[in-house]
Amino acid sequence: MTNLSKPQRQWYVIVSKTTHYKRASAIFEKLGLSFYLPMQRQLHYWSDRKKWMNVPILKPYIFLFINDLEKKLVFQSCNFFHFLSLGGKPAIAKEEEIEKVRLLCNHSSNIRMEQQPIKKGDLVEIIGGPFSGMNGYTSQENGKHRFLIRISSLGQFASVDIDSALLSVC
């Protein structure tokens, strides 16, 4: 008897058109697919008011946890997004990267994506607080330290302000 197991699911990186991330999320929910859209609560100002809004931090990326069969379903559902491709193959995010981004979103209000080069020798470990045990890179901006986590599947970094007392050079 042969074992016909389900195809393995992976975190694929979806690129949506800039303003269509909510629409894409609604379609994924309707199709019953698992996805993660990293959001952060930000205060937005207008001339006559201010309002707290949930905004995506990885515009225009959405992480979709699917297998090859479900990938076909995604392609048939709509045409305002596509799979991120790196080296001619669909980009696949690691579970650890997804968990790091979730942790950042849950415990920080000042997340920003960065594509700046990191110098060798700047690898650090956080030794206290909610990010304790995480390894990443550090940079300085306006006299403040920023902790950067590499998200290699996107070729980018997520960064947050951090107290230098919480950092230990690896």
C-alpha positions in Angstrom: 0.0 0.0 0.0 1.4 3.4 -0.9 1.4 6.4 1.4 -0.3 9.3 -0.4 0.5 12.2 2.0 -0.5 15.8 1.5 2.0 18.0 -0.2 4.1 19.9 2.2 3.1 23.5 2.9 5.6 26.4 2.8 5.6 30.1 3.4 5.5 31.6 -0.1 6.0 35.4 -0.5 3.2 37.1 -2.4 3.6 40.6 -3.9 0.4 42.5 -4.1 -0.3 45.7 -5.9 0.3 48.5 -3.4 -3.2 49.2 -2.3 -4.7 45.7 -2.7 -3.3 43.9 0.4 -6.7 44.0 2.2 -8.4 42.7 -0.9 -5.8 39.9 -1.2 -6.3 39.0 2.4 -10.1 38.8 2.0 -9.6 36.5 -1.0 -7.2 34.2 1.0 -9.7 34.1 3.8 -12.6 33.2 1.5 -10.5 30.4 -0.1 -9.6 29.1 3.4 -5.9 29.6 3.0 -3.4 30.4 5.8 -1.6 33.7 5.4 0.2 36.3 7.4 0.0 40.0 6.7 2.4 41.8 9.1 0.6 44.8 10.5 1.5 47.6 12.8 -0.6 50.2 14.6 0.4 53.7 13.5 -1.0 57.2 14.3 -1.8 59.1 11.0 -2.3 62.8 10.9 -4.5 64.9 8.6 -5.1 68.6 8.7 -8.4 68.2 10.6 -7.9 65.0 12.6 -5.7 62.1 13.6 -6.5 58.4 13.6 -4.9 55.1 14.7 -4.6 52.7 11.7 -3.3 49.2 11.2 -0.9 49.4 8.2 1.2 46.6 6.7 4.9 46.9 7.5 6.2 44.9 4.5 4.4 46.6 1.7 3.6 44.9 -0.7 4.4 41.5 0.7 2.0 38.9 2.2 3.2 35.5 3.4 1.0 32.6 2.2 1.3 29.1 3.8 0.3 26.8 1.0 1.3 23.7 -0.9 1.7 23.2 -4.6 -1.9 22.3 -5.2 -3.2 25.4 -3.4 -0.7 27.5 -5.3 -2.7 26.7 -8.5 -5.9 27.8 -6.7 -4.2 31.1 -5.8 -3.3 31.8 -9.4 -6.8 31.2 -10.6 -8.4 33.4 -8.0 -7.2 36.9 -9.1 -4.6 38.8 -11.0 -3.5 41.7 -8.8 -0.7 39.8 -7.1 2.1 37.4 -8.0 4.6 35.2 -6.2 8.0 36.9 -5.4 10.7 35.2 -7.4 14.4 35.0 -6.4 16.8 33.3 -8.8 13.9 32.2 -11.0 12.2 30.3 -8.2 9.4 31.3 -5.9 10.7 32.9 -2.7 10.0 30.8 0.3 10.3 32.3 3.8 11.5 30.2 6.7 9.3 29.6 9.7 11.8 31.3 12.0 11.6 34.5 9.8 7.8 34.6 10.1 8.1 34.1 13.9 10.6 36.9 14.2 8.4 39.3 12.3 5.4 38.3 14.4 7.3 39.0 17.6 8.4 42.4 16.3 4.8 43.3 15.3 3.5 42.2 18.7 6.0 44.1 20.8 7.1 47.2 18.9 5.4 50.2 17.4 8.3 51.5 15.5 9.1 48.9 12.8 10.6 49.9 9.5 11.9 47.8 6.6 15.5 48.6 5.6 17.6 47.6 2.6 20.8 49.1 3.7 24.0 47.1 3.6 25.2 45.7 7.0 28.9 45.9 7.9 30.7 42.8 9.0 31.2 42.6 12.8 27.9 44.1 13.7 26.2 40.9 14.7 24.6 41.2 18.2 22.3 39.3 20.5 19.6 40.9 22.6 20.0 40.0 26.2 16.8 41.4 27.8 13.2 42.3 27.0 10.7 40.6 24.7 13.3 40.0 22.0 15.8 38.3 24.4 17.9 35.7 22.6 17.4 37.0 19.1 20.4 37.6 17.0 20.6 40.3 14.4 22.6 43.4 13.4 22.8 46.8 14.9 23.1 50.2 13.3 23.0 53.7 14.7 20.7 56.5 13.6 20.5 59.9 15.2 22.4 58.6 18.3 20.0 55.7 18.8 20.6 52.0 18.2 18.4 50.1 15.8 18.3 46.3 15.9 18.0 44.7 12.4 16.7 41.2 11.7 17.6 39.7 8.3 14.6 38.4 6.3 16.7 36.6 3.7 13.7 35.4 1.7 12.8 39.0 1.0 16.4 40.4 0.8 15.5 43.0 3.4 15.8 43.7 7.1 13.2 44.6 9.7 14.4 47.1 12.3 13.3 48.5 15.7 14.8 51.0 18.1 16.5 49.3 21.0 18.4 50.4 24.2 22.2 49.6 23.8 22.2 48.1 27.3 20.1 45.2 26.0 22.7 44.4 23.3 25.7 42.0 23.5 28.1 41.6 20.7 28.3 38.0 19.5 
